[in-house]
Amino acid sequence: GRKRALLLHFGSAKAVSRAGLEDLKAVSGISGTLAQTIYDFFHDKG
C-alpha cells in the first residue's frame, strides 16, 4: 500500500519523517492532500 510505497521510496520511516512536502508528493500513489497530512503528522510542533 501507500505506507510500503513511502518506505520503498525513502528507505526508512526516519527518512519519511525528514522528507519535504514536495518529496512526499513525488511518491507514486501519494496525492497532494495525503502528502500534506503526512508532512503535518511529522512536523506538528503544537
mmCIF file as Biopython writes it, N, C-alpha, C and O atoms, coordinates in Angstrom:
data_model
#
loop_
_atom_site.group_PDB
_atom_site.id
_atom_site.type_symbol
_atom_site.label_atom_id
_atom_site.label_alt_id
_atom_site.label_comp_id
_atom_site.label_asym_id
_atom_site.label_entity_id
_atom_site.label_seq_id
_atom_site.pdbx_PDB_ins_code
_atom_site.Cartn_x
_atom_site.Cartn_y
_atom_site.Cartn_z
_atom_site.occupancy
_atom_site.B_iso_or_equiv
_atom_site.auth_seq_id
_atom_site.auth_asym_id
_atom_site.pdbx_PDB_model_num
ATOM 1   N N  . GLY A ? 1  ? 0.821  -1.199 0.000  1.0 0.0 1  A 1 
ATOM 2   C CA . GLY A ? 1  ? 0.000  0.000  0.000  1.0 0.0 1  A 1 
ATOM 3   C C  . GLY A ? 1  ? 0.860  1.257  0.000  1.0 0.0 1  A 1 
ATOM 4   O O  . GLY A ? 1  ? 2.036  1.229  -0.361 1.0 0.0 1  A 1 
ATOM 5   N N  . ARG A ? 2  ? 0.249  2.344  0.409  1.0 0.0 2  A 1 
ATOM 6   C CA . ARG A ? 2  ? 0.951  3.634  0.397  1.0 0.0 2  A 1 
ATOM 7   C C  . ARG A ? 2  ? 2.099  3.677  1.390  1.0 0.0 2  A 1 
ATOM 8   O O  . ARG A ? 2  ? 3.149  4.256  1.111  1.0 0.0 2  A 1 
ATOM 9   N N  . LYS A ? 3  ? 1.898  3.062  2.554  1.0 0.0 3  A 1 
ATOM 10  C CA . LYS A ? 3  ? 2.972  3.045  3.552  1.0 0.0 3  A 1 
ATOM 11  C C  . LYS A ? 3  ? 4.204  2.346  2.988  1.0 0.0 3  A 1 
ATOM 12  O O  . LYS A ? 3  ? 5.331  2.810  3.156  1.0 0.0 3  A 1 
ATOM 13  N N  . ARG A ? 4  ? 3.967  1.222  2.317  1.0 0.0 4  A 1 
ATOM 14  C CA . ARG A ? 4  ? 5.066  0.486  1.695  1.0 0.0 4  A 1 
ATOM 15  C C  . ARG A ? 4  ? 5.738  1.321  0.609  1.0 0.0 4  A 1 
ATOM 16  O O  . ARG A ? 4  ? 6.964  1.326  0.492  1.0 0.0 4  A 1 
ATOM 17  N N  . ALA A ? 5  ? 4.932  2.026  -0.183 1.0 0.0 5  A 1 
ATOM 18  C CA . ALA A ? 5  ? 5.481  2.880  -1.238 1.0 0.0 5  A 1 
ATOM 19  C C  . ALA A ? 5  ? 6.384  3.958  -0.646 1.0 0.0 5  A 1 
ATOM 20  O O  . ALA A ? 5  ? 7.447  4.255  -1.190 1.0 0.0 5  A 1 
ATOM 21  N N  . LEU A ? 6  ? 5.958  4.536  0.465  1.0 0.0 6  A 1 
ATOM 22  C CA . LEU A ? 6  ? 6.774  5.558  1.133  1.0 0.0 6  A 1 
ATOM 23  C C  . LEU A ? 6  ? 8.090  4.971  1.624  1.0 0.0 6  A 1 
ATOM 24  O O  . LEU A ? 6  ? 9.153  5.562  1.436  1.0 0.0 6  A 1 
ATOM 25  N N  . LEU A ? 7  ? 8.008  3.800  2.255  1.0 0.0 7  A 1 
ATOM 26  C CA . LEU A ? 7  ? 9.220  3.168  2.778  1.0 0.0 7  A 1 
ATOM 27  C C  . LEU A ? 7  ? 10.164 2.760  1.655  1.0 0.0 7  A 1 
ATOM 28  O O  . LEU A ? 7  ? 11.381 2.897  1.787  1.0 0.0 7  A 1 
ATOM 29  N N  . LEU A ? 8  ? 9.614  2.261  0.554  1.0 0.0 8  A 1 
ATOM 30  C CA . LEU A ? 8  ? 10.448 1.891  -0.584 1.0 0.0 8  A 1 
ATOM 31  C C  . LEU A ? 8  ? 11.119 3.125  -1.186 1.0 0.0 8  A 1 
ATOM 32  O O  . LEU A ? 8  ? 12.292 3.079  -1.558 1.0 0.0 8  A 1 
ATOM 33  N N  . HIS A ? 9  ? 10.377 4.219  -1.279 1.0 0.0 9  A 1 
ATOM 34  C CA . HIS A ? 9  ? 10.893 5.446  -1.890 1.0 0.0 9  A 1 
ATOM 35  C C  . HIS A ? 9  ? 11.986 6.081  -1.032 1.0 0.0 9  A 1 
ATOM 36  O O  . HIS A ? 9  ? 13.022 6.495  -1.552 1.0 0.0 9  A 1 
ATOM 37  N N  . PHE A ? 10 ? 11.757 6.160  0.276  1.0 0.0 10 A 1 
ATOM 38  C CA . PHE A ? 10 ? 12.676 6.869  1.164  1.0 0.0 10 A 1 
ATOM 39  C C  . PHE A ? 10 ? 13.659 5.965  1.901  1.0 0.0 10 A 1 
ATOM 40  O O  . PHE A ? 10 ? 14.700 6.432  2.364  1.0 0.0 10 A 1 
ATOM 41  N N  . GLY A ? 11 ? 13.340 4.679  2.016  1.0 0.0 11 A 1 
ATOM 42  C CA . GLY A ? 11 ? 14.260 3.742  2.636  1.0 0.0 11 A 1 
ATOM 43  C C  . GLY A ? 11 ? 14.016 3.452  4.105  1.0 0.0 11 A 1 
ATOM 44  O O  . GLY A ? 11 ? 14.376 2.381  4.593  1.0 0.0 11 A 1 
ATOM 45  N N  . SER A ? 12 ? 13.404 4.399  4.821  1.0 0.0 12 A 1 
ATOM 46  C CA . SER A ? 12 ? 13.127 4.190  6.242  1.0 0.0 12 A 1 
ATOM 47  C C  . SER A ? 12 ? 12.065 5.173  6.718  1.0 0.0 12 A 1 
ATOM 48  O O  . SER A ? 12 ? 11.813 6.196  6.082  1.0 0.0 12 A 1 
ATOM 49  N N  . ALA A ? 13 ? 11.451 4.843  7.845  1.0 0.0 13 A 1 
ATOM 50  C CA . ALA A ? 13 ? 10.453 5.740  8.423  1.0 0.0 13 A 1 
ATOM 51  C C  . ALA A ? 13 ? 11.098 7.060  8.829  1.0 0.0 13 A 1 
ATOM 52  O O  . ALA A ? 13 ? 10.477 8.116  8.711  1.0 0.0 13 A 1 
ATOM 53  N N  . LYS A ? 14 ? 12.338 7.006  9.306  1.0 0.0 14 A 1 
ATOM 54  C CA . LYS A ? 14 ? 13.038 8.228  9.700  1.0 0.0 14 A 1 
ATOM 55  C C  . LYS A ? 14 ? 13.231 9.145  8.498  1.0 0.0 14 A 1 
ATOM 56  O O  . LYS A ? 14 ? 13.082 10.362 8.602  1.0 0.0 14 A 1 
ATOM 57  N N  . ALA A ? 15 ? 13.563 8.548  7.358  1.0 0.0 15 A 1 
ATOM 58  C CA . ALA A ? 15 ? 13.729 9.344  6.141  1.0 0.0 15 A 1 
ATOM 59  C C  . ALA A ? 15 ? 12.399 9.963  5.709  1.0 0.0 15 A 1 
ATOM 60  O O  . ALA A ? 15 ? 12.361 11.102 5.244  1.0 0.0 15 A 1 
ATOM 61  N N  . VAL A ? 16 ? 11.312 9.210  5.864  1.0 0.0 16 A 1 
ATOM 62  C CA . VAL A ? 16 ? 9.988  9.755  5.546  1.0 0.0 16 A 1 
ATOM 63  C C  . VAL A ? 16 ? 9.710  10.952 6.450  1.0 0.0 16 A 1 
ATOM 64  O O  . VAL A ? 16 ? 9.198  11.972 5.989  1.0 0.0 16 A 1 
ATOM 65  N N  . SER A ? 17 ? 10.041 10.832 7.725  1.0 0.0 17 A 1 
ATOM 66  C CA . SER A ? 17 ? 9.764  11.905 8.680  1.0 0.0 17 A 1 
ATOM 67  C C  . SER A ? 17 ? 10.548 13.172 8.361  1.0 0.0 17 A 1 
ATOM 68  O O  . SER A ? 17 ? 10.135 14.269 8.736  1.0 0.0 17 A 1 
ATOM 69  N N  . ARG A ? 18 ? 11.674 13.028 7.672  1.0 0.0 18 A 1 
ATOM 70  C CA . ARG A ? 18 ? 12.515 14.178 7.322  1.0 0.0 18 A 1 
ATOM 71  C C  . ARG A ? 18 ? 12.213 14.735 5.933  1.0 0.0 18 A 1 
ATOM 72  O O  . ARG A ? 18 ? 12.757 15.767 5.540  1.0 0.0 18 A 1 
ATOM 73  N N  . ALA A ? 19 ? 11.348 14.050 5.198  1.0 0.0 19 A 1 
ATOM 74  C CA . ALA A ? 19 ? 11.060 14.447 3.817  1.0 0.0 19 A 1 
ATOM 75  C C  . ALA A ? 19 ? 10.282 15.755 3.757  1.0 0.0 19 A 1 
ATOM 76  O O  . ALA A ? 19 ? 9.463  16.053 4.627  1.0 0.0 19 A 1 
ATOM 77  N N  . GLY A ? 20 ? 10.555 16.519 2.722  1.0 0.0 20 A 1 
ATOM 78  C CA . GLY A ? 20 ? 9.806  17.740 2.484  1.0 0.0 20 A 1 
ATOM 79  C C  . GLY A ? 20 ? 8.486  17.431 1.798  1.0 0.0 20 A 1 
ATOM 80  O O  . GLY A ? 20 ? 8.269  16.323 1.309  1.0 0.0 20 A 1 
ATOM 81  N N  . LEU A ? 21 ? 7.621  18.414 1.770  1.0 0.0 21 A 1 
ATOM 82  C CA . LEU A ? 21 ? 6.304  18.228 1.171  1.0 0.0 21 A 1 
ATOM 83  C C  . LEU A ? 21 ? 6.403  17.829 -0.298 1.0 0.0 21 A 1 
ATOM 84  O O  . LEU A ? 21 ? 5.689  16.929 -0.740 1.0 0.0 21 A 1 
ATOM 85  N N  . GLU A ? 22 ? 7.273  18.480 -1.055 1.0 0.0 22 A 1 
ATOM 86  C CA . GLU A ? 22 ? 7.419  18.156 -2.476 1.0 0.0 22 A 1 
ATOM 87  C C  . GLU A ? 22 ? 7.967  16.746 -2.664 1.0 0.0 22 A 1 
ATOM 88  O O  . GLU A ? 22 ? 7.591  16.051 -3.608 1.0 0.0 22 A 1 
ATOM 89  N N  . ASP A ? 23 ? 8.852  16.324 -1.766 1.0 0.0 23 A 1 
ATOM 90  C CA . ASP A ? 23 ? 9.396  14.961 -1.834 1.0 0.0 23 A 1 
ATOM 91  C C  . ASP A ? 23 ? 8.288  13.933 -1.621 1.0 0.0 23 A 1 
ATOM 92  O O  . ASP A ? 23 ? 8.238  12.909 -2.303 1.0 0.0 23 A 1 
ATOM 93  N N  . LEU A ? 24 ? 7.409  14.213 -0.676 1.0 0.0 24 A 1 
ATOM 94  C CA . LEU A ? 24 ? 6.301  13.297 -0.402 1.0 0.0 24 A 1 
ATOM 95  C C  . LEU A ? 24 ? 5.350  13.219 -1.594 1.0 0.0 24 A 1 
ATOM 96  O O  . LEU A ? 24 ? 4.880  12.140 -1.955 1.0 0.0 24 A 1 
ATOM 97  N N  . LYS A ? 25 ? 5.073  14.376 -2.202 1.0 0.0 25 A 1 
ATOM 98  C CA . LYS A ? 25 ? 4.173  14.415 -3.360 1.0 0.0 25 A 1 
ATOM 99  C C  . LYS A ? 25 ? 4.741  13.635 -4.539 1.0 0.0 25 A 1 
ATOM 100 O O  . LYS A ? 25 ? 3.989  13.157 -5.388 1.0 0.0 25 A 1 
ATOM 101 N N  . ALA A ? 26 ? 6.066  13.502 -4.595 1.0 0.0 26 A 1 
ATOM 102 C CA . ALA A ? 26 ? 6.713  12.825 -5.715 1.0 0.0 26 A 1 
ATOM 103 C C  . ALA A ? 26 ? 6.541  11.309 -5.668 1.0 0.0 26 A 1 
ATOM 104 O O  . ALA A ? 26 ? 6.778  10.625 -6.664 1.0 0.0 26 A 1 
ATOM 105 N N  . VAL A ? 27 ? 6.130  10.783 -4.514 1.0 0.0 27 A 1 
ATOM 106 C CA . VAL A ? 27 ? 5.966  9.336  -4.373 1.0 0.0 27 A 1 
ATOM 107 C C  . VAL A ? 27 ? 4.712  8.877  -5.109 1.0 0.0 27 A 1 
ATOM 108 O O  . VAL A ? 27 ? 3.645  9.474  -4.965 1.0 0.0 27 A 1 
ATOM 109 N N  . SER A ? 28 ? 4.847  7.822  -5.890 1.0 0.0 28 A 1 
ATOM 110 C CA . SER A ? 28 ? 3.720  7.274  -6.638 1.0 0.0 28 A 1 
ATOM 111 C C  . SER A ? 28 ? 2.594  6.867  -5.693 1.0 0.0 28 A 1 
ATOM 112 O O  . SER A ? 28 ? 2.822  6.145  -4.722 1.0 0.0 28 A 1 
ATOM 113 N N  . GLY A ? 29 ? 1.386  7.328  -5.976 1.0 0.0 29 A 1 
ATOM 114 C CA . GLY A ? 29 ? 0.230  6.963  -5.170 1.0 0.0 29 A 1 
ATOM 115 C C  . GLY A ? 29 ? -0.066 7.908  -4.021 1.0 0.0 29 A 1 
ATOM 116 O O  . GLY A ? 29 ? -1.062 7.738  -3.318 1.0 0.0 29 A 1 
ATOM 117 N N  . ILE A ? 30 ? 0.788  8.899  -3.823 1.0 0.0 30 A 1 
ATOM 118 C CA . ILE A ? 30 ? 0.579  9.862  -2.742 1.0 0.0 30 A 1 
ATOM 119 C C  . ILE A ? 30 ? 0.053  11.165 -3.332 1.0 0.0 30 A 1 
ATOM 120 O O  . ILE A ? 30 ? 0.764  11.851 -4.067 1.0 0.0 30 A 1 
ATOM 121 N N  . SER A ? 31 ? -1.183 11.503 -3.012 1.0 0.0 31 A 1 
ATOM 122 C CA . SER A ? 31 ? -1.788 12.737 -3.518 1.0 0.0 31 A 1 
ATOM 123 C C  . SER A ? 31 ? -1.244 13.940 -2.755 1.0 0.0 31 A 1 
ATOM 124 O O  . SER A ? 31 ? -0.616 13.789 -1.708 1.0 0.0 31 A 1 
ATOM 125 N N  . GLY A ? 32 ? -1.489 15.122 -3.285 1.0 0.0 32 A 1 
ATOM 126 C CA . GLY A ? 32 ? -1.063 16.337 -2.598 1.0 0.0 32 A 1 
ATOM 127 C C  . GLY A ? 32 ? -1.675 16.450 -1.215 1.0 0.0 32 A 1 
ATOM 128 O O  . GLY A ? 32 ? -1.012 16.862 -0.264 1.0 0.0 32 A 1 
ATOM 129 N N  . THR A ? 33 ? -2.945 16.082 -1.107 1.0 0.0 33 A 1 
ATOM 130 C CA . THR A ? 33 ? -3.645 16.150 0.174  1.0 0.0 33 A 1 
ATOM 131 C C  . THR A ? 33 ? -3.039 15.178 1.181  1.0 0.0 33 A 1 
ATOM 132 O O  . THR A ? 33 ? -2.816 15.529 2.340  1.0 0.0 33 A 1 
ATOM 133 N N  . LEU A ? 34 ? -2.775 13.956 0.728  1.0 0.0 34 A 1 
ATOM 134 C CA . LEU A ? 34 ? -2.183 12.960 1.616  1.0 0.0 34 A 1 
ATOM 135 C C  . LEU A ? 34 ? -0.761 13.361 2.000  1.0 0.0 34 A 1 
ATOM 136 O O  . LEU A ? 34 ? -0.351 13.187 3.148  1.0 0.0 34 A 1 
ATOM 137 N N  . ALA A ? 35 ? -0.014 13.894 1.043  1.0 0.0 35 A 1 
ATOM 138 C CA . ALA A ? 35 ? 1.346  14.355 1.329  1.0 0.0 35 A 1 
ATOM 139 C C  . ALA A ? 35 ? 1.318  15.405 2.436  1.0 0.0 35 A 1 
ATOM 140 O O  . ALA A ? 35 ? 2.151  15.376 3.341  1.0 0.0 35 A 1 
ATOM 141 N N  . GLN A ? 36 ? 0.361  16.334 2.366  1.0 0.0 36 A 1 
ATOM 142 C CA . GLN A ? 36 ? 0.231  17.372 3.385  1.0 0.0 36 A 1 
ATOM 143 C C  . GLN A ? 36 ? -0.089 16.755 4.743  1.0 0.0 36 A 1 
ATOM 144 O O  . GLN A ? 36 ? 0.460  17.178 5.761  1.0 0.0 36 A 1 
ATOM 145 N N  . THR A ? 37 ? -0.968 15.765 4.764  1.0 0.0 37 A 1 
ATOM 146 C CA . THR A ? 37 ? -1.335 15.085 6.004  1.0 0.0 37 A 1 
ATOM 147 C C  . THR A ? 37 ? -0.121 14.403 6.631  1.0 0.0 37 A 1 
ATOM 148 O O  . THR A ? 37 ? 0.108  14.508 7.837  1.0 0.0 37 A 1 
ATOM 149 N N  . ILE A ? 38 ? 0.651  13.708 5.806  1.0 0.0 38 A 1 
ATOM 150 C CA . ILE A ? 38 ? 1.854  13.025 6.284  1.0 0.0 38 A 1 
ATOM 151 C C  . ILE A ? 38 ? 2.868  14.041 6.799  1.0 0.0 38 A 1 
ATOM 152 O O  . ILE A ? 38 ? 3.446  13.867 7.872  1.0 0.0 38 A 1 
ATOM 153 N N  . TYR A ? 39 ? 3.074  15.096 6.028  1.0 0.0 39 A 1 
ATOM 154 C CA . TYR A ? 39 ? 4.027  16.141 6.418  1.0 0.0 39 A 1 
ATOM 155 C C  . TYR A ? 39 ? 3.627  16.750 7.760  1.0 0.0 39 A 1 
ATOM 156 O O  . TYR A ? 39 ? 4.458  16.911 8.653  1.0 0.0 39 A 1 
ATOM 157 N N  . ASP A ? 40 ? 2.343  17.087 7.888  1.0 0.0 40 A 1 
ATOM 158 C CA . ASP A ? 40 ? 1.854  17.683 9.129  1.0 0.0 40 A 1 
ATOM 159 C C  . ASP A ? 40 ? 2.021  16.732 10.311 1.0 0.0 40 A 1 
ATOM 160 O O  . ASP A ? 40 ? 2.343  17.169 11.416 1.0 0.0 40 A 1 
ATOM 161 N N  . PHE A ? 41 ? 1.806  15.439 10.087 1.0 0.0 41 A 1 
ATOM 162 C CA . PHE A ? 41 ? 1.960  14.444 11.145 1.0 0.0 41 A 1 
ATOM 163 C C  . PHE A ? 41 ? 3.374  14.490 11.727 1.0 0.0 41 A 1 
ATOM 164 O O  . PHE A ? 41 ? 3.553  14.452 12.944 1.0 0.0 41 A 1 
ATOM 165 N N  . PHE A ? 42 ? 4.371  14.571 10.851 1.0 0.0 42 A 1 
ATOM 166 C CA . PHE A ? 42 ? 5.760  14.551 11.303 1.0 0.0 42 A 1 
ATOM 167 C C  . PHE A ? 42 ? 6.280  15.915 11.738 1.0 0.0 42 A 1 
ATOM 168 O O  . PHE A ? 42 ? 7.294  15.991 12.433 1.0 0.0 42 A 1 
ATOM 169 N N  . HIS A ? 43 ? 5.606  16.993 11.344 1.0 0.0 43 A 1 
ATOM 170 C CA . HIS A ? 43 ? 6.122  18.329 11.619 1.0 0.0 43 A 1 
ATOM 171 C C  . HIS A ? 43 ? 5.218  19.155 12.521 1.0 0.0 43 A 1 
ATOM 172 O O  . HIS A ? 43 ? 5.390  20.370 12.626 1.0 0.0 43 A 1 
ATOM 173 N N  . ASP A ? 44 ? 4.258  18.513 13.172 1.0 0.0 44 A 1 
ATOM 174 C CA . ASP A ? 44 ? 3.357  19.223 14.076 1.0 0.0 44 A 1 
ATOM 175 C C  . ASP A ? 44 ? 4.118  19.626 15.331 1.0 0.0 44 A 1 
ATOM 176 O O  . ASP A ? 44 ? 4.474  18.785 16.157 1.0 0.0 44 A 1 
ATOM 177 N N  . LYS A ? 45 ? 4.358  20.920 15.460 1.0 0.0 45 A 1 
ATOM 178 C CA . LYS A ? 45 ? 5.116  21.416 16.610 1.0 0.0 45 A 1 
ATOM 179 C C  . LYS A ? 45 ? 4.194  21.928 17.709 1.0 0.0 45 A 1 
ATOM 180 O O  . LYS A ? 45 ? 4.662  22.435 18.728 1.0 0.0 45 A 1 
ATOM 181 N N  . GLY A ? 46 ? 2.874  21.794 17.504 1.0 0.0 46 A 1 
ATOM 182 C CA . GLY A ? 46 ? 1.913  22.265 18.501 1.0 0.0 46 A 1 
ATOM 183 C C  . GLY A ? 46 ? 1.932  21.336 19.660 1.0 0.0 46 A 1 
ATOM 184 O O  . GLY A ? 46 ? 1.197  21.539 20.626 1.0 0.0 46 A 1 
#
